[in-house]
Amino acid sequence: MTQVKTIADVLDTQMLERFRARAATFDAENTFCSEDFNELKAAGYLKAMLPMERGGFGWGMETMTAAQRLLGSHAPATALAVNMHLVWTGVATLLAARGDNRLDMVLDWVAAGEVMAFGVSEAGNDEVLFDSVTAAVPADDGSYAYTGVKVFTSLAPVWTKLGVFGKDSGGEAPSLVHGFLDRGTPGIEIPENWNTLGMRATQSNTTILSAARVPAEQIHTVLPVGPVADPLMFGIFAAFLSLTASVYVGLAERGMQLAAAQPAKRKSLKNDGRTYDQDPDIRWQVADAGMKVLQLDAMLRMTTRDLDDLVDHGPAWFPRLVTLRTQAGDAARACVEIAAKVSGGGQYFRGSELERLYRDALASLYHPSNAESAHSTVASWLLGPVQS
């Protein structure tokens, strides 16, 4: 049985400093964070949420998101890349804790060393999980052939199992079919087209599916098109939104740290050489960054602890989750911008940590749920749906 391990046991200070040091090279060269990923894998990080009897650490959502927050404060792109594997272990764990064992195979695969990834996002599909422009065509043996284009497929260089879904339009009513695709399956093309403003080390390349077949035993859920109260939907949204939020909480925290550290290094000629950390306007801005992080700290820990404790928030769960995710992204961008404002022009040059973090933080604009979707969710919770 695996020994009980804390976050500090797994993500030790020396490892995290290596990750921070390598981040600039991965970004500049637009390459996958291979060295970081291999270290995390060797440390058992990819299995952290598995029960100890399956070779994991038995971490719940609160501990896993705290670990991702710490990793995100050192190497945001590395944290976001491995996040997509952890989301699947999170979904499987959340479902199992609620008596739903349909994704136990994911826990078995992760225990055996498989690397999971998400093949969900599609260009132009603002319905996200409630519809799909990928075709899922059934065969007599219960397998499905998927044809479509998935975007933002993080861990593209290393995943071995890809969670996909598509639409079966052949029956009386269309349905959405969820399954797991093996890497070596014919009909999978992964062009190396990840050349983005930030989060470059995730290498979230496009995945093109051309009649790529998922065997019957790896089809786990068939749902109607549209919003549906299925535990899988709750599990995916809960794991994805909270784990993704944790990366941006870490990024916000690092922005706060840099905002606090830089002013003491700068002197004001106008004010007789006093350092800028004594300037009341600078102090106000740094304090604002700190307040944003403190708010997120409470929100992240409370939300993930409630997930672990099976708290029933009913229809308020989705507003809580989307608020956490969008607030985390907003705070990450704001804290890095504050750090830029109080740090002087030297941080504007390419290669500074702050310059890279500024670009990485912008990726938060594109993750589900975006600001428009989040506000719509919260408004519907408070005001009811828009009347047609």
C-alpha positions as CSV (number, residue, x, y, z in Angstrom):
1,M,0.0,0.0,0.0
2,T,1.2,3.5,-0.8
3,Q,2.4,5.6,2.1
4,V,0.4,8.6,3.2
5,K,1.9,11.7,1.6
6,T,1.3,15.4,2.0
7,I,1.6,18.0,-0.8
8,A,5.0,19.0,0.6
9,D,6.2,15.4,0.3
10,V,5.3,15.3,-3.4
11,L,5.9,18.8,-4.5
12,D,9.1,19.6,-2.6
13,T,10.7,23.0,-2.8
14,Q,13.6,21.9,-5.0
15,M,11.3,20.3,-7.5
16,L,9.1,23.4,-7.7
17,E,12.1,25.7,-8.2
18,R,13.3,23.5,-11.1
19,F,9.8,23.8,-12.7
20,R,9.9,27.6,-12.3
21,A,13.4,27.8,-13.8
22,R,12.4,25.6,-16.8
23,A,9.2,27.5,-17.5
24,A,10.9,30.2,-19.5
25,T,12.6,27.8,-21.8
26,F,9.4,25.8,-22.5
27,D,7.7,29.1,-23.3
28,A,10.4,30.5,-25.5
29,E,10.8,27.3,-27.5
30,N,7.1,26.5,-27.6
31,T,7.8,23.0,-26.4
32,F,6.0,20.5,-24.1
33,C,7.0,20.5,-20.4
34,S,8.4,17.0,-20.7
35,E,10.9,17.2,-17.9
36,D,8.3,18.6,-15.5
37,F,5.7,16.0,-16.6
38,N,8.2,13.1,-16.1
39,E,9.1,14.3,-12.6
40,L,5.5,14.6,-11.6
41,K,4.7,11.2,-13.0
42,A,7.7,9.6,-11.2
43,A,6.5,11.3,-8.0
44,G,3.1,9.6,-8.3
45,Y,1.4,12.9,-8.8
46,L,-0.8,11.6,-11.7
47,K,-2.2,9.0,-9.3
48,A,-2.7,11.3,-6.3
49,M,-6.5,11.0,-6.2
50,L,-6.5,7.3,-6.4
51,P,-7.2,5.4,-3.1
52,M,-4.0,4.2,-1.5
53,E,-4.9,0.6,-2.1
54,R,-4.8,1.5,-5.9
55,G,-1.4,3.1,-5.6
56,G,-2.5,6.7,-5.0
57,F,-2.4,9.1,-2.1
58,G,-6.1,9.2,-1.4
59,W,-6.2,13.0,-2.0
60,G,-9.7,14.5,-2.3
61,M,-10.6,17.6,-4.3
62,E,-9.5,20.0,-1.5
63,T,-6.0,18.6,-1.4
64,M,-5.6,18.1,-5.1
65,T,-6.7,21.7,-5.9
66,A,-4.3,23.0,-3.2
67,A,-1.5,21.1,-4.9
68,Q,-2.5,22.5,-8.3
69,R,-2.6,25.9,-6.8
70,L,1.0,25.5,-5.6
71,L,2.2,24.1,-8.9
72,G,0.4,26.8,-10.7
73,S,2.2,29.5,-8.7
74,H,5.5,28.1,-10.0
75,A,4.8,26.8,-13.5
76,P,1.3,27.7,-14.6
77,A,1.5,25.9,-18.0
78,T,2.8,22.7,-16.4
79,A,-0.1,22.8,-13.9
80,L,-2.7,23.4,-16.6
81,A,-1.3,20.6,-18.8
82,V,-1.4,17.9,-16.1
83,N,-4.7,19.4,-14.9
84,M,-6.6,17.7,-17.8
85,H,-5.4,14.3,-16.6
86,L,-6.3,15.1,-13.0
87,V,-9.8,16.2,-14.1
88,W,-10.6,12.7,-15.2
89,T,-9.4,11.2,-12.0
90,G,-11.4,13.8,-10.2
91,V,-14.6,13.0,-12.1
92,A,-14.2,9.3,-11.4
93,T,-13.5,9.9,-7.8
94,L,-16.5,12.3,-7.4
95,L,-18.8,9.8,-9.0
96,A,-17.6,6.8,-7.0
97,A,-18.0,8.8,-3.8
98,R,-21.7,9.3,-4.8
99,G,-22.3,5.6,-5.6
100,D,-21.8,5.9,-9.4
101,N,-19.1,3.5,-10.6
102,R,-19.3,4.0,-14.3
103,L,-15.8,5.5,-14.5
104,D,-14.0,3.0,-12.3
105,M,-12.2,1.9,-15.4
106,V,-10.5,5.3,-15.4
107,L,-9.1,4.6,-11.9
108,D,-7.9,1.2,-13.1
109,W,-6.2,2.8,-16.1
110,V,-4.5,5.5,-14.1
111,A,-3.3,3.0,-11.6
112,A,-1.8,1.1,-14.6
113,G,0.0,4.2,-15.8
114,E,-2.3,5.5,-18.5
115,V,-2.3,9.3,-19.2
116,M,-5.8,10.8,-19.6
117,A,-6.8,13.8,-21.7
118,F,-9.9,15.7,-22.7
119,G,-11.2,15.7,-26.3
120,V,-14.3,17.7,-25.7
121,S,-13.8,21.3,-26.9
122,E,-14.9,22.0,-30.5
123,A,-14.5,25.2,-32.5
124,G,-17.9,27.1,-32.6
125,N,-19.6,24.8,-30.1
126,D,-20.9,27.1,-27.4
127,E,-23.1,24.4,-26.1
128,V,-19.9,22.7,-24.7
129,L,-21.2,19.4,-23.2
130,F,-24.8,19.8,-24.2
131,D,-24.3,19.3,-27.9
132,S,-21.6,18.3,-30.3
133,V,-20.5,18.8,-33.9
134,T,-18.6,15.6,-33.9
135,A,-20.4,12.6,-35.4
136,A,-20.6,9.4,-33.4
137,V,-21.7,6.5,-35.7
138,P,-22.6,3.2,-34.0
139,A,-21.6,-0.2,-35.2
140,D,-23.4,-3.5,-34.6
141,D,-20.8,-4.6,-32.0
142,G,-21.6,-1.6,-29.8
143,S,-18.6,0.5,-30.8
144,Y,-18.7,4.0,-32.1
145,A,-16.7,5.7,-34.9
146,Y,-16.0,9.4,-34.2
147,T,-15.4,12.0,-36.9
148,G,-14.8,15.6,-36.0
149,V,-12.2,18.1,-34.8
150,K,-11.4,18.6,-31.1
151,V,-9.4,21.7,-30.1
152,F,-7.3,22.6,-27.0
153,T,-6.3,19.0,-26.4
154,S,-3.8,19.5,-23.6
155,L,-1.1,16.8,-23.0
156,A,-1.2,16.1,-26.8
157,P,2.3,14.7,-26.9
158,V,1.8,12.2,-24.1
159,W,-1.9,11.2,-23.6
160,T,-2.7,7.6,-24.0
161,K,-6.5,7.7,-23.4
162,L,-8.7,10.5,-24.7
163,G,-12.1,11.2,-23.3
164,V,-14.3,12.1,-26.3
165,F,-18.0,12.6,-27.0
166,G,-20.0,13.1,-30.2
167,K,-23.5,13.1,-31.5
168,D,-25.4,10.0,-32.8
169,S,-28.0,11.4,-35.1
170,G,-29.2,8.0,-36.4
171,G,-32.0,7.2,-33.9
172,E,-35.4,8.7,-33.3
173,A,-33.8,11.5,-31.3
174,P,-30.1,12.5,-31.4
175,S,-28.0,11.4,-28.5
176,L,-24.5,12.3,-27.1
177,V,-22.2,9.4,-26.7
178,H,-19.2,9.5,-24.3
179,G,-16.3,7.2,-24.4
180,F,-12.5,6.8,-24.3
181,L,-10.3,6.6,-27.3
182,D,-7.0,4.7,-27.3
183,R,-4.0,6.6,-28.7
184,G,-3.0,4.1,-31.3
185,T,-6.4,3.9,-32.9
186,P,-6.5,4.4,-36.6
187,G,-8.2,7.7,-37.7
188,I,-6.4,10.0,-35.2
189,E,-4.3,12.9,-36.4
190,I,-2.6,15.4,-34.1
191,P,-1.1,18.3,-36.0
192,E,1.6,20.3,-34.1
193,N,-0.4,23.6,-34.3
194,W,-0.1,24.9,-30.8
195,N,1.5,28.3,-31.3
196,T,-0.3,30.6,-28.8
197,L,0.2,33.8,-26.8
198,G,0.6,32.0,-23.5
199,M,0.3,28.6,-21.7
200,R,2.6,27.3,-24.5
201,A,4.1,24.4,-22.6
202,T,0.7,22.6,-22.4
203,Q,1.0,21.8,-26.2
204,S,-2.8,21.6,-26.5
205,N,-2.8,20.6,-30.1
206,T,-5.8,20.0,-32.2
207,T,-7.0,16.4,-32.5
208,I,-8.6,15.4,-35.8
209,L,-10.8,12.3,-35.7
210,S,-11.7,10.4,-38.9
211,A,-13.9,7.4,-38.1
212,A,-11.7,6.8,-35.0
213,R,-13.4,3.9,-33.2
214,V,-14.1,3.6,-29.5
215,P,-14.8,-0.1,-28.5
216,A,-18.1,-0.9,-26.8
217,E,-16.5,-1.5,-23.4
218,Q,-15.0,2.0,-23.4
219,I,-18.4,3.7,-24.1
220,H,-19.6,4.7,-20.7
221,T,-22.5,7.2,-21.1
222,V,-25.3,8.0,-23.6
223,L,-27.3,11.1,-22.9
224,P,-29.9,13.2,-24.8
225,V,-28.9,16.4,-26.4
226,G,-29.3,19.4,-24.1
227,P,-28.9,20.1,-20.4
228,V,-29.6,16.9,-18.4
229,A,-29.4,16.1,-14.7
230,D,-26.9,13.3,-15.0
231,P,-24.2,12.7,-12.4
232,L,-21.5,12.7,-15.2
233,M,-22.3,16.3,-16.0
234,F,-22.0,17.3,-12.4
235,G,-18.7,15.4,-12.1
236,I,-17.2,16.9,-15.2
237,F,-18.2,20.5,-14.4
238,A,-17.2,20.1,-10.7
239,A,-13.8,18.6,-11.4
240,F,-12.9,20.8,-14.4
241,L,-14.0,24.1,-13.0
242,S,-12.5,23.6,-9.5
243,L,-9.2,22.2,-10.8
244,T,-8.8,24.7,-13.5
245,A,-9.7,27.5,-11.1
246,S,-6.9,26.3,-8.8
247,V,-4.3,26.8,-11.4
248,Y,-5.3,30.5,-11.8
249,V,-5.5,30.9,-8.0
250,G,-1.9,29.9,-8.0
251,L,-1.1,32.3,-10.8
252,A,-2.9,35.1,-9.0
253,E,-0.9,34.3,-5.9
254,R,2.4,34.5,-7.8
255,G,1.3,37.9,-9.2
256,M,0.6,39.0,-5.7
257,Q,4.0,37.8,-4.5
258,L,5.8,39.7,-7.3
259,A,3.7,42.8,-6.7
260,A,4.9,42.7,-3.1
261,A,8.5,42.0,-3.8
262,Q,9.3,44.4,-6.6
263,P,8.6,47.9,-5.1
264,A,11.2,47.5,-2.4
265,K,13.8,47.1,-5.2
266,R,12.9,50.5,-6.8
267,K,13.9,53.9,-5.5
268,S,12.2,57.2,-6.2
269,L,14.5,60.1,-7.3
270,K,11.7,62.5,-6.7
271,N,11.2,61.3,-3.1
272,D,14.9,61.5,-2.0
273,G,15.6,57.8,-2.8
274,R,12.8,56.3,-0.8
275,T,11.8,52.9,-2.0
276,Y,8.4,52.5,-3.7
277,D,7.2,50.1,-1.1
278,Q,6.7,53.2,1.1
279,D,4.5,55.0,-1.4
280,P,0.8,54.9,-0.3
281,D,-0.5,54.5,-3.8
282,I,1.8,51.5,-4.5
283,R,0.8,50.0,-1.1
284,W,-2.9,50.3,-2.0
285,Q,-2.4,48.5,-5.2
286,V,-0.4,45.7,-3.6
287,A,-3.0,45.4,-0.9
288,D,-5.7,45.0,-3.5
289,A,-3.8,42.1,-5.0
290,G,-3.6,40.5,-1.6
291,M,-7.3,41.0,-0.9
292,K,-8.2,39.3,-4.2
293,V,-6.0,36.2,-3.3
294,L,-7.5,36.0,0.2
295,Q,-11.0,36.0,-1.2
296,L,-10.1,33.2,-3.6
297,D,-8.3,31.2,-1.0
298,A,-11.6,31.0,1.0
299,M,-13.7,30.3,-2.0
300,L,-11.5,27.5,-3.4
301,R,-11.1,25.7,0.0
302,M,-14.8,26.0,0.8
303,T,-16.0,24.8,-2.6
304,T,-13.7,21.8,-2.8
305,R,-14.2,20.8,0.8
306,D,-18.0,20.7,0.1
307,L,-17.3,18.5,-2.9
308,D,-15.3,16.1,-0.7
309,D,-18.0,16.2,2.1
310,L,-20.9,15.4,-0.4
311,V,-22.6,18.7,0.6
312,D,-25.9,19.0,-1.4
313,H,-26.1,22.6,-2.7
314,G,-28.8,21.5,-5.1
315,P,-29.3,24.0,-7.9
316,A,-26.7,26.4,-6.3
317,W,-23.8,24.0,-7.2
318,F,-23.3,25.2,-10.8
319,P,-23.4,28.9,-9.8
320,R,-20.8,28.3,-7.2
321,L,-18.5,26.4,-9.5
322,V,-18.7,28.9,-12.4
323,T,-18.2,31.8,-10.1
324,L,-15.1,30.1,-8.7
325,R,-13.6,29.5,-12.1
326,T,-14.4,33.0,-13.5
327,Q,-13.3,34.8,-10.4
328,A,-10.0,32.9,-10.3
329,G,-9.3,33.9,-13.9
330,D,-10.3,37.5,-13.3
331,A,-8.0,37.7,-10.2
332,A,-5.1,36.1,-12.0
333,R,-5.2,38.7,-14.7
334,A,-5.8,41.5,-12.2
335,C,-2.9,40.5,-9.9
336,V,-0.4,40.1,-12.7
337,E,-1.4,43.5,-14.0
338,I,-1.0,45.1,-10.6
339,A,2.5,43.5,-10.4
340,A,3.3,45.0,-13.7
341,K,2.1,48.5,-12.6
342,V,4.2,48.5,-9.5
343,S,7.3,46.8,-10.9
344,G,8.7,49.3,-13.5
345,G,9.5,49.0,-17.2
346,G,12.1,46.3,-16.8
347,Q,9.4,43.7,-16.4
348,Y,8.0,44.6,-19.9
349,F,10.9,43.0,-21.6
350,R,10.5,39.5,-23.1
351,G,11.9,36.8,-20.8
352,S,10.9,38.2,-17.5
353,E,8.7,36.0,-15.3
354,L,6.0,38.7,-15.1
355,E,5.8,39.1,-18.8
356,R,5.3,35.4,-19.2
357,L,2.7,35.3,-16.4
358,Y,0.8,38.1,-18.0
359,R,0.4,36.1,-21.2
360,D,-0.4,32.9,-19.4
361,A,-3.1,34.6,-17.4
362,L,-4.9,35.6,-20.6
363,A,-5.7,31.9,-21.3
364,S,-8.3,32.2,-18.5
365,L,-10.5,34.1,-20.9
366,Y,-11.0,31.0,-23.0
367,H,-11.8,28.2,-20.6
368,P,-15.3,27.1,-20.0
369,S,-17.2,28.6,-18.4
370,N,-16.5,32.0,-19.9
371,A,-17.8,35.2,-18.3
372,E,-20.9,35.3,-20.4
373,S,-21.9,31.7,-19.7
374,A,-21.1,32.1,-16.0
375,H,-23.3,35.2,-15.6
376,S,-26.1,33.5,-17.5
377,T,-25.9,30.5,-15.1
378,V,-26.0,32.7,-12.0
379,A,-28.8,34.9,-13.4
380,S,-30.9,31.8,-14.2
381,W,-30.3,30.6,-10.6
382,L,-31.5,33.9,-9.2
383,L,-34.1,35.1,-11.7
384,G,-35.1,31.9,-13.6
385,P,-34.7,31.2,-17.3
386,V,-35.2,33.9,-19.9
387,Q,-38.8,33.7,-21.1
388,S,-39.2,33.0,-24.8
